[in-house]
Amino acid sequence: MQRSLTHCYAERMLRSARYRSTIMNLKEKRAALLSQARGIVDEAKADSRDLTPSQTAEVEGLFKQIEDTDAQIAKAEKSAELVAQLTASGVVDPTQGIPPEPSFDPPAKGTVPARSGGSTWAKSVTVGLAKSAHGMGVKALLTGEITTPPAVTVSPLPAVPTRLLDLVPREGLDQHTFEYLRQVVATNNADVVADNATKPTSVYTFESVEDRARVIAHLSEPFPIRYASDHASVLQVLESQMETGIFEVIERLIVSGTGLGEEWTGILNTSGVEQVAFNTDPLVTLRKARTVQELKGEAITGVAMHPSDIEALDLMREDGATGGFLFTDAVGERIFGPGVRGVPSVAVPVGTAIVGNWSQTRLRIREAAHTLAATQAGDLFDKNQMKLRSEGRFGFQFFRPASMAVVDLTAA
């Protein structure tokens, strides 16, 4: 009988450990779903637009999965609590039995009630996300196992990037200032180790970077109010152009911000970025830049160049004038890497390419770009005029300078 009692007690302890592991996995799954939903909403907010019908359906589906996961977590926690009570009480009578391990298969999918689209719904989603995230961002120390906070909420990037900003992950910012760690040294000394031998120590050194969101803004010239009623599209045209102007400044600061005054420090002015010299021609140089990064174990996710440099690559011919074009899609993948594209940006200096792992950067968004109209400020009321103001607040994080290489595409 004692053997049976001991076996039952051990089984309860094992079952309790399994429950803890299951609950942890479910919470990580919930955090990932929440992060994905937030990313879709933040992307729309960053572009100052409403969610598309497909995005609306996707976010609603994610919410349904979060609700299912919450139910699974509650079920697991209830069973875990019962096992813990039986074990802690010292009652190990096997006749009392052990609760069966719960099944965590999601319930059959049902229809999700349709919701109206638009900004109002987007705001309600934001509130719902904030409530769902409550209490999920704290480190926990349970039975010797450390669980990290859920991944930060980062907006998903376009599958096919067409501009530099499409390479840079975007993340919301809940206050004006922020702090992050930038890696300045990464020396991997991992090696095989014999029994009883001292393990080698790798060197990973970070520095703390404190920064703040920067206001990027501009005004339109005053124009007659009647334009807004007589030519309904004029406001849409101006809003689009003015917010595009905001995005152009963001790209310029990401690339070459000086770190002085109201500018953050851009990639070109950050110490630790790899420098790759010109070699033979632009194609050879870009391919060697990829090798330089890969030898350090760095992934290449994108290449940013001035539009004129991309044009020069596209128009390269075998004999320099009339032969076949050299830079095909297949050549592009061989030069940049599978699935990696070169994107144009006037922010990148002519004759320069930025090659690297753009996931090691982050655009922090305190206020997404938005446009306001005024009709009564200053002389506007007297002259029956109006003007627009487009602005936003943004910050920039560059986690690992070694992840980027600045490539010289021209001979000295």
N, C-alpha and C positions, 0 to 999 in steps of 0.2 A: 504493500500500500504506500509506503514512504517513497518508493521509487516512482510510483504513479503521481504522487503529490509533487515531487520535485520536478518531474517532467512537465506537469501542468503549469507550475510556476515559471519554468524556463520558457515554455511556449507563450505564456502571457507577456513576458518581457520581450520576446522576439516580435510578437504581434504588435506591441506598443511601439517598438522601433520602426516597424513597417508603416504604422499609421503616421508617425511623425514624418517619415520620408514622403509618404503619399501626400500629406497636407502641404508639405513644403513644395512639392512639385506642382500641386494644384494652384498654390498661391503664385508661383512663378509663371504658370500658364495665364492666370488672371492678369498679372502685371503686364505680360506681353500683349494680351488682347487690348487692355486699356491703353497701352502705349500706341498700339496700331491705330485705335480709334482717335486718340488725341492727335496723332500725326496727320490724319486726313483732315480734321477740322482746322488744325494750325496751318496746313498748307493753303486751304481756302482763305483763311484770315490773312495770311501773309500776302496773298495775291489780291486781297480786297475784293473778294467775290463770294457768291453763294455756293453752296455745295451743289454739284451736279446730281441729277437723278441717280446715277450709278453709285456715286459716293454716298448719297443719302441711304440707299439700300445697303451698301457695304457697312456703314456705321451702325445701322439698325441691327444687321446680322451679328456684328461684333458685340453689341449690347446684349443680344439674346444669348450669345455664348458666355458672356460674363455672368449673366443671371444663372445659367445652367451650372457654371463652375462654382458660383457661390453656394448653390444647393449641394453640390458634391463636397465642398469644404465643410459645410455644416454637418453633413452626414458623417464624414470621416472624424470630425472633432468630437461628435457625440459618442461614437463608438470608442474612440481613443480614451475619452474621459471615463467611460464605463470600465474599460480594461485597467486603467490606472487606479480607479477606486478599488477594484477587486484585488489588485496586487498590493496596494498600500495598506489595505485592511488586514492583510495577513491571512485572509480566508482563501485557502487553496484547495478546497474540496472540488475534485474534478467533476462531481455531479452538477455543480453550478454551471459548468460549461464556459466556453469562451465565445464572445460574439463573433459571428462569421465576418470575414473580411468583406467590406462592402464592394459592390460593383460600381464603377465610376463611368460606365458607358453613358454618354449623353442621351437624354430623352429624345424621342422622335421629334423631328423638326416640324413646327407648326407654322401657320402663317403669321407674319408680323404686321400689326396694324400700320397702315400707311400714315405718314405724317406730312404735314405741309412743309414745303421747302422754304428756302430763303433765310435771311439774316436772323429772324426771330427764332427759327428752329435751331440755327447754328449756335445762338446764345444759350438756348436751353440745353443743348448738348454739352456746351462748355461747363455749365453749372453741374450737370449730371456727372460729367467726368471728374470734376473736383470733388464731389461727394463720394464717388466710387473710390477715389484714390485715398480717402482719409484713412490714416493709420497703416498704410501699406509701405511707407518709405522709411521705416526704422530698422536698423540692424538688430538681429536677434541672436542670442547665444543660447543654444539649447543642447544639452547633453554633449558638450564638446564640439558641436558642429557650428560653424559660422555661416550664416546666410547673408549675402550682400543685398543692398536695396535693389528694387527692380530697375531695369534699364531706364535711362532718361528718355523722355518723350521726344522723339526726333521725327520730323515730318518725312514721309517717304519721298525719295527723289524720283524724277521722271525716268522711265525706262530708257528713253533716248534723249540724252542731254543735248540742248541746242545753244546754251549759253553758259558762261562761267558759273552763274548762280545755281544752275542745275546740278553742279558737281558738289556744292557745299551743303551739307546737312543743316537743317534749321531747327532751332529749339526755342521754345518760349522762355521768357525771362520774367520772374515775378517781382522784381524790384529793380531800382535804378543801377545799383552796383552789383558786382559779382566777383568771385574769386575762383581760380582753378589752378591746377598743377600742370606745368610744362616740363616735359622730360628733356634734360640737357645731356645726359650720359646714358648709354645702353650698351653694356658689355656682357655678352652671353658667355659664361664659362662652364656651362653644363657639360658633364662628361661621365663616362662610366666610373663606378666607384666599387672598390672591393669591400668585402666584409670588414667591419670595424675601422675602416678608413674615414678620414674627415672629408666631408663633401665640399666640392669647390663652391666658391661664392661668386655669383654674378653681381655686376654693379649696375644699378638702376638709380640714377640721381634725378631728382625733380626740384624745380624752383617754383615758389608761389607767385602767381601773377594776379594782381588786383586791377580791375578795370571797371568801366561804367558804360552805360548805354549813351550813345551820341545821337543828338537830334540832327536829322538830315531833312531839309525843307527848302521850298522856294514858293514864290508868289507869281501869279499871272499879272499882266497889265490890266488895268481897268477896261471894261468894255460895256456897251449898252445892255441894260437888262433885257431889252426886247429880243436880243439874240437868243436868250434861253427859251422864249415862247415862240418866236418866229422860226427858229432853226433848232429844233429839239436835239439834234445830234451834236451840236457844238459843245455842250457840256461833257458828253461822253468822250468826244475827241480830245478835249483839253485834259480831262481827268486821266485818260490813258497816257497821253504824252507826258503829263507832269509826273505821274507815278513811275513811268519808264525812266524819267530823269533821276528819280530817287534811286532806282535800281542800278543805274549807270554809276552813280557816285559810290554806292555800296561796293560794286565790283572794283572800282578804282582804289578804294581804301583797303579792300582785301588784298589786292596785288601790291600796292605801293604806298599805303598809309605811312606817314612819317613818325607817328607817335607823339607829335608836337601839337600843342593847342588842342583843338577839338578832333584831331585825327587819331585813330588807333594805329598800332604798328602792323603794317602789312607784311606779306610773305617776303618780298624782296628786301625788306629792311630788318628782318629777324635773323639774328646770328644762329649758326648751326645748320642753315639750309645748304644742301649740296650744290656745288658749282661745277658745271660740265662745260668744257671748252669746245670750240668748233673743231670738227674733224672731217676733212674731205669735202663734204656737202651736207645739206640739211638732213637728208634721209639717213646717212651714215651717222651723223651726230645724234639724231633722235634715237636711233637704235642702240647706240652705245650708252646713251643716258638711261635707257631702260635697263641695260645690263648693270650699270653702276648701281642702280637702286635695287635690283634683284639680288646682287651679290651681298647686299646688306640685309636681305630678307624683307625688303619693302615691297608691298603690293602697288601696282599701278592701276588707279581707277579712272584717271582722266588726264588729258593734255590740253592746256589752254594756250592759245596763240593769237596774235593779232590777225584780223581777217586777211590782210595783205599777205601774210606768211602762209596762211592756209591756201590762199589762191595760188601762190607760187608753187606749193607742193602739188596741188591739183593739176597744174599746167606743165609740170616737168615732163619732157619728152626724151625718148631714147637718144636722138641725135641732137637734141637741144633746140630743134625748130619744127620739124615736120614728122618725126617718127611717132610711134605709139605712146600714149600717155603712160607714165610709169606708176603713178600713184593710184592704183585700183583699190577696191575694198579689201581684196586679199592682201595686197601689199601693206595697206594701213594696219590690218590686224597683225601682220608679221613685224611691223615696226613698233606699234604701240602695245600690242598684246591682245589676246582674244577678248572681244567685246568692248575694247577701250576705244573711245572716239576722241578726235581732236575737236575742240569747241572754240568758236571765235569770240574774242572780247577785245574791244578797243582799249580796255584798261591795261592789257599786256603790251609792253613796249615792242615796237617793230624790231625784228631780229632776235626775239627772245621767246622761249617756250617754258612753261611751267609744267613739269612732269612729276606725278607723284600720287600719293594716297590721300585723296581729298576728304576721306572719312576722318582724318586727323585734324580737321578744321570744323568750326561750328559758327554759324550766324545766329546770334542771340537776338530775339525779337521781343522788345518791351512793348512797343506799339507798332502794329503793322502799318504799312503805307496807306494813307487815307487822304481824301480831299474834301475841304470845306469851302462853302461859298459865303461871301459877305456882301451886303448891299447897303449898310448904313454906317460903315466906319469912315471917318475922315470926310472927304468931299463926295463920297459915293452917293449919299442920300440926295445932296443938292443937285448932282448931275445925273441922277437916275442911272447909275452905273453899278456894276458888280465886278468882283474879282475873286479868284480862287487861291486857296493855300493848300499845297500838298506837302505832307510831312510824315515822318515816322521816327521811331527811336530804336537803334540797333547797336549791338556790340559784336565783337569778334573774338574767337578763341582759336589758338593754334597750339595743339597739344604736343606735337612732336615735330620740330623743325627738320629733323633728319628724314622725315617721310617725304619731303619735297626736294626736287632738284630744279635749279634755274639753269636753262640750257642756252648757250650762245649759238645762234643759227647762222651767223655771218663770220667770215674770215677777218682776222685782225687787220 
